[in-house]
Structures are given as structure tokens and as C-alpha cells.
Amino acid sequence: MGFFSGNLSLKRFFIEEIEFFKEKERVVANLNNFLFKDIENASQEESIGWVNPLKVYDPLIKTEDIYYGNYLFLALRYDTKKVSKVLLDCKVNQLIESEALSIQNNKQLKQLKDDIMRELLKKTLPNPKVVESVIDLNKKTLLLNSTSKKLGALFLSLFEKTFSILPVYVEPTVFSYISVGKEGVNKLASLTETAIYDE
């Protein structure tokens, strides 16, 4: 997990309803209602859901997996499968020729393509992505370890669906104002660049 080792690319969010996340059993129950479902042997093109932050293969999330003191760790897994259009067309044409199929209209052709697509998806390995986050229960903040707009949007969408709470993105300038106040921001603005040379 990036928060324990590895690189971090963080976006900061504010959570007003932080008391909700102190109800550990309720939070874990909500997460388990939206667990990630494996699609390795399925004909689905994508799957999204919550996983254990340290054991993304674990089929269940437990309290001790995600709560560390005043911090709550969450991980979302997003798997996608993609079948090459060239491969799909080859398989369709091969089947039509080998079976001497008579395709009467576009509807029949589409049905044939859909059937072959499902079979190919079952044989295609998924491409997994894991998005990590940590909630600081004392500071009412959520740190999202991703700067990808798509993954960020997927995370926030599932977060809202799971908890009926939507974190608010905090711009760095706004966060600095919240952290150090107006006087602190004025002091930071008055700082000048300094160069130190080691001779």
C-alpha cells in the first residue's frame, strides 16, 4: 500500500460528517455491501468495488484491516478487460466461413459478435488498478492517492454510493488558509527566495 511504502500522489478532501466513520461496525458493513467482484473467468468488461487495503485478494473486509488508531484506510479495486477489435473481427469471419453461416441482417451479425465477444472476454485477463485512500478522523480529511481524473471520479462515486456522503475537494490555497489562517497566509506570501551556497 502506497501509504506504508511506495510513491504518493495525493488529493485532499474535506469530510464534514466525520462522526459517521467512527462507527466502525457500520462502516465495515457498508464496505462489505460493495465489495469488489472478480471477473477473471467472467464475460464482464469491468468490475469495481472495495478491497482490503493490504490484501486486495481477501474476499472480506474486517475492522482490523482498515482502522489504525485515528486513521481509516480504504482501497478501491477497478478491473477492466479489453478485446482487440481486430481479433473479434477475425473470429467472427472465421466462424462464418467455417460454419458456412448465412447472416441475413445486421441484427444477426450483432448477435454473433456479442456471443463471440462474451467467449473472448472469459479468456481475457483483467487489467487491475487499486486506488488507495486514508481518512484522518481527527482532521476530517480524506487523502486520495491518485491524481487520475477518471479513477478519482470512480472512487468518489462509489464512496458516495457506499456511505451517502460526498467528500469535498480542498484546493491547496484553501487548505493553507484553513491550516494557518489569514495571518499565516500573509506571512507565507511575504517570503522571498533564498539561496544557500555551501563552499
C-alpha positions as CSV (number, residue, x, y, z in Angstrom):
1,M,0.0,0.0,0.0
2,G,1.4,3.4,-1.0
3,F,0.7,5.0,2.4
4,F,3.0,2.4,4.0
5,S,5.6,2.2,1.2
6,G,6.0,3.5,-2.3
7,N,5.1,6.8,-4.0
8,L,2.2,9.1,-3.2
9,S,0.3,11.5,-5.4
10,L,-2.3,13.0,-3.2
11,K,-5.5,14.9,-3.5
12,R,-7.1,16.2,-0.3
13,F,-10.8,16.2,0.5
14,F,-12.8,17.5,3.5
15,I,-15.5,15.3,5.2
16,E,-18.0,17.2,7.3
17,E,-19.8,14.1,8.5
18,I,-16.7,12.6,10.1
19,E,-18.6,11.1,13.1
20,F,-20.1,8.5,10.8
21,F,-16.7,7.0,10.2
22,K,-16.1,6.5,13.9
23,E,-18.9,3.9,13.9
24,K,-16.6,1.1,12.9
25,E,-19.1,-1.8,12.6
26,R,-21.4,0.3,10.4
27,V,-18.6,1.4,8.2
28,V,-17.3,-2.1,7.7
29,A,-20.8,-3.4,6.9
30,N,-21.3,-0.7,4.3
31,L,-18.0,-1.5,2.7
32,N,-18.8,-5.2,2.5
33,N,-22.1,-4.3,0.7
34,F,-20.0,-3.0,-2.2
35,L,-17.1,-5.5,-2.3
36,F,-15.0,-6.0,-5.5
37,K,-16.2,-9.0,-7.6
38,D,-13.5,-10.9,-9.5
39,I,-14.2,-11.0,-13.3
40,E,-11.2,-13.2,-14.3
41,N,-13.3,-16.0,-15.6
42,A,-16.4,-13.9,-16.4
43,S,-17.6,-12.3,-19.6
44,Q,-17.8,-8.8,-17.9
45,E,-15.7,-5.9,-19.2
46,E,-15.2,-4.2,-15.9
47,S,-15.7,-4.5,-12.1
48,I,-15.3,-2.1,-9.3
49,G,-15.5,-2.4,-5.5
50,W,-13.8,-2.2,-2.1
51,V,-11.0,-4.4,-1.1
52,N,-8.8,-5.0,1.9
53,P,-6.0,-2.3,1.6
54,L,-3.2,-4.7,2.5
55,K,-4.7,-7.9,1.0
56,V,-6.6,-7.0,-2.2
57,Y,-7.3,-10.7,-2.8
58,D,-9.2,-11.0,0.5
59,P,-12.9,-11.7,-0.1
60,L,-14.0,-9.8,3.1
61,I,-13.1,-6.6,4.9
62,K,-12.7,-6.6,8.7
63,T,-12.4,-3.8,11.2
64,E,-8.8,-4.6,12.0
65,D,-7.9,-4.4,8.3
66,I,-8.8,-0.8,7.9
67,Y,-8.7,1.0,11.3
68,Y,-5.3,2.1,12.6
69,G,-5.7,4.5,15.6
70,N,-7.3,7.7,14.3
71,Y,-6.9,6.7,10.7
72,L,-9.2,4.7,8.4
73,F,-7.6,3.1,5.3
74,L,-9.7,2.3,2.2
75,A,-8.9,0.7,-1.1
76,L,-10.9,0.5,-4.3
77,R,-10.1,-2.0,-7.0
78,Y,-11.1,-1.4,-10.6
79,D,-10.5,-4.2,-13.1
80,T,-11.1,-3.8,-16.9
81,K,-11.0,-6.2,-19.8
82,K,-10.5,-5.3,-23.4
83,V,-10.8,-7.5,-26.5
84,S,-9.0,-6.3,-29.7
85,K,-11.4,-5.3,-32.4
86,V,-9.1,-7.0,-35.0
87,L,-9.3,-10.3,-33.0
88,L,-13.0,-10.1,-32.7
89,D,-13.5,-9.5,-36.4
90,C,-11.1,-12.4,-37.2
91,K,-13.1,-14.7,-35.0
92,V,-16.4,-13.6,-36.5
93,N,-15.3,-14.0,-40.1
94,Q,-13.6,-17.4,-39.3
95,L,-16.8,-18.7,-37.7
96,I,-19.0,-17.5,-40.6
97,E,-16.7,-19.2,-43.1
98,S,-16.0,-22.4,-41.3
99,E,-19.7,-23.0,-40.3
100,A,-21.0,-21.6,-43.6
101,L,-23.3,-19.4,-41.7
102,S,-25.8,-17.3,-43.5
103,I,-26.1,-13.9,-41.9
104,Q,-29.4,-12.3,-43.1
105,N,-29.2,-8.9,-41.4
106,N,-27.2,-6.6,-39.1
107,K,-29.2,-7.8,-36.1
108,Q,-27.9,-11.4,-36.6
109,L,-24.4,-10.1,-37.2
110,K,-24.5,-8.1,-34.0
111,Q,-25.8,-11.1,-32.0
112,L,-23.0,-13.3,-33.4
113,K,-20.4,-10.6,-32.4
114,D,-21.9,-10.3,-28.9
115,D,-21.7,-14.1,-28.4
116,I,-18.1,-14.3,-29.6
117,M,-17.2,-11.2,-27.5
118,R,-18.5,-12.9,-24.4
119,E,-16.4,-16.0,-25.1
120,L,-13.3,-14.0,-25.7
121,L,-13.8,-11.9,-22.5
122,K,-13.9,-15.1,-20.5
123,K,-10.4,-15.9,-21.8
124,T,-9.0,-12.4,-21.3
125,L,-7.1,-11.5,-18.2
126,P,-8.3,-8.3,-16.4
127,N,-6.1,-5.2,-16.0
128,P,-6.4,-4.3,-12.3
129,K,-6.0,-0.9,-10.7
130,V,-6.1,-0.2,-7.0
131,V,-6.8,3.3,-5.6
132,E,-5.9,3.9,-2.0
133,S,-7.1,6.5,0.5
134,V,-6.8,7.3,4.1
135,I,-9.2,9.3,6.3
136,D,-7.8,11.3,9.2
137,L,-10.7,11.1,11.7
138,N,-9.2,14.0,13.8
139,K,-8.7,16.4,10.9
140,K,-11.8,15.5,8.9
141,T,-9.8,14.9,5.8
142,L,-9.5,12.2,3.2
143,L,-6.2,11.8,1.3
144,L,-6.7,10.1,-2.1
145,N,-3.6,8.5,-3.5
146,S,-4.4,9.2,-7.2
147,T,-4.4,12.3,-9.4
148,S,-6.2,10.5,-12.3
149,K,-9.5,12.2,-13.0
150,K,-11.2,9.0,-14.1
151,L,-10.1,7.0,-11.0
152,G,-10.8,9.9,-8.7
153,A,-14.4,10.2,-10.1
154,L,-14.9,6.4,-9.8
155,F,-13.7,6.5,-6.2
156,L,-15.9,9.4,-5.2
157,S,-18.9,7.8,-6.9
158,L,-18.5,4.5,-5.1
159,F,-17.7,6.4,-1.8
160,E,-21.0,8.3,-2.1
161,K,-22.9,5.2,-3.0
162,T,-21.5,3.3,0.0
163,F,-21.8,6.0,2.7
164,S,-24.3,8.5,1.3
165,I,-21.5,11.1,2.0
166,L,-19.6,13.1,-0.7
167,P,-16.2,14.4,0.3
168,V,-15.4,18.0,-0.8
169,Y,-12.2,18.6,-2.7
170,V,-9.9,21.2,-1.0
171,E,-7.7,23.4,-3.2
172,P,-4.2,23.7,-1.8
173,T,-4.6,27.5,-1.3
174,V,-7.9,27.0,0.6
175,F,-6.2,24.3,2.7
176,S,-3.3,26.6,3.6
177,Y,-5.8,29.2,4.7
178,I,-7.7,26.6,6.8
179,S,-4.4,25.4,8.3
180,V,-2.6,28.6,9.2
181,G,-5.3,31.3,8.9
182,K,-5.2,34.6,7.2
183,E,-2.2,35.9,9.2
184,G,-0.2,32.7,8.3
185,V,-1.1,33.0,4.7
186,N,0.1,36.7,4.6
187,K,3.4,35.6,6.2
188,L,3.9,32.9,3.6
189,A,3.1,35.3,0.8
190,S,5.8,37.7,2.1
191,L,8.6,35.1,2.0
192,T,11.3,35.6,-0.6
193,E,13.5,33.1,-2.3
194,T,16.8,32.3,-0.6
195,A,19.8,30.6,-2.0
196,I,22.4,28.9,0.3
197,Y,25.8,28.1,-1.1
198,D,28.0,25.5,0.5
199,E,31.6,26.4,0.0
